[in-house]
């Protein structure tokens, strides 16, 4: 059976579009799975995705305005002053869970007027 040349051209274009659509769908599924994958052990970075940390850091920044407070906080946390700066001022890192809880206790004690450090 003879196919009309115009129809043949449309069928060829349809086959090409179909193969491109399949490749795009496979790529989309791959990217979706990668984005939904649980990343165990990956480091949390401060930003829009860490609103509770942002509030705690803002409160701690307010409380370390006085000269020497950052050093005292660092001593309490067992960290150098530069690391405290990375956590609170530069916001380029987030402490581990234990130190976050220690920071929360420090902020709470400072608010009540009973500094821990």
C-alpha positions as CSV (number, residue, x, y, z in Angstrom):
1,X,0.0,0.0,0.0
2,X,1.3,3.4,-1.0
3,X,1.3,6.2,1.7
4,X,0.8,9.8,0.8
5,X,4.2,11.7,0.9
6,X,2.7,14.4,3.2
7,X,1.3,11.8,5.5
8,X,4.6,9.9,5.5
9,X,6.4,13.2,6.5
10,X,3.9,13.7,9.4
11,X,4.4,10.1,10.6
12,X,8.2,10.5,10.6
13,X,7.9,13.7,12.6
14,X,5.6,12.0,15.0
15,X,8.1,9.1,15.5
16,X,10.9,11.6,16.1
17,X,8.8,13.6,18.6
18,X,7.8,10.4,20.3
19,X,11.4,9.3,20.8
20,X,12.4,12.7,22.1
21,X,9.4,12.7,24.5
22,X,10.4,9.3,25.9
23,X,14.0,10.5,26.5
24,X,12.7,13.6,28.2
25,X,10.4,11.6,30.4
26,X,13.2,9.3,31.5
27,X,15.4,12.2,32.3
28,X,12.6,13.9,34.3
29,X,12.0,10.7,36.3
30,X,15.7,10.5,37.0
31,X,15.9,14.1,38.2
32,X,12.7,13.6,40.3
33,X,14.2,10.5,42.0
34,X,17.5,12.3,42.7
35,X,15.6,15.3,44.3
36,X,13.5,13.0,46.5
37,X,16.4,10.8,47.6
38,X,17.1,10.8,51.3
39,X,20.6,12.2,51.7
40,X,21.9,10.5,54.9
41,X,24.8,12.3,56.6
42,X,24.6,15.4,54.4
43,X,25.4,18.7,56.0
44,X,22.6,21.1,56.7
45,X,23.3,24.6,55.6
46,X,21.7,27.6,57.2
47,X,19.2,29.5,55.1
48,X,15.6,29.6,54.2
49,X,15.2,25.9,54.9
50,X,16.3,26.3,58.6
51,X,13.8,28.8,60.1
52,X,14.3,27.6,63.7
53,X,18.0,27.8,63.5
54,X,17.7,31.3,62.0
55,X,15.7,32.5,65.0
56,X,18.0,30.9,67.5
57,X,21.1,32.4,65.8
58,X,19.4,35.9,65.6
59,X,18.7,35.7,69.4
60,X,22.3,34.6,70.1
61,X,23.7,37.3,67.9
62,X,21.7,39.9,69.9
63,X,23.1,38.5,73.2
64,X,26.8,38.4,72.1
65,X,26.9,42.1,71.2
66,X,28.9,43.0,74.3
67,X,32.7,42.7,74.1
68,X,33.9,39.2,75.2
69,X,30.6,37.5,75.0
70,X,31.5,35.6,71.8
71,X,34.6,34.2,73.6
72,X,32.6,33.2,76.6
73,X,30.0,31.5,74.4
74,X,32.8,29.7,72.6
75,X,34.3,28.5,75.9
76,X,30.9,27.2,77.0
77,X,30.3,25.4,73.8
78,X,33.9,24.1,73.7
79,X,34.6,25.8,70.4
80,X,37.0,28.6,69.2
81,X,35.6,32.1,68.8
82,X,36.0,31.8,65.0
83,X,33.7,28.8,64.9
84,X,31.1,30.7,66.9
85,X,31.5,33.4,64.3
86,X,30.8,30.9,61.4
87,X,27.6,29.8,63.2
88,X,26.1,33.1,64.2
89,X,27.6,35.9,62.2
90,X,28.7,34.4,58.8
91,X,25.9,31.8,58.9
92,X,28.1,29.5,56.9
93,X,27.7,26.5,59.2
94,X,25.3,24.9,61.7
95,X,26.5,23.3,64.9
96,X,25.7,19.6,65.7
97,X,22.7,18.7,67.7
98,X,24.4,18.7,71.1
99,X,25.9,22.1,70.7
100,X,22.7,23.5,69.3
101,X,21.0,22.4,72.5
102,X,23.8,23.9,74.6
103,X,23.3,27.2,72.6
104,X,19.6,27.0,73.3
105,X,20.3,26.6,77.1
106,X,22.8,29.4,77.0
107,X,20.3,31.8,75.3
108,X,17.7,30.8,77.8
109,X,20.0,31.4,80.7
110,X,21.1,34.8,79.4
111,X,17.5,35.9,78.9
112,X,16.8,35.1,82.6
113,X,20.0,36.9,83.7
114,X,21.9,33.8,84.8
115,X,24.7,33.3,82.3
116,X,26.1,29.8,82.1
117,X,29.5,30.9,80.9
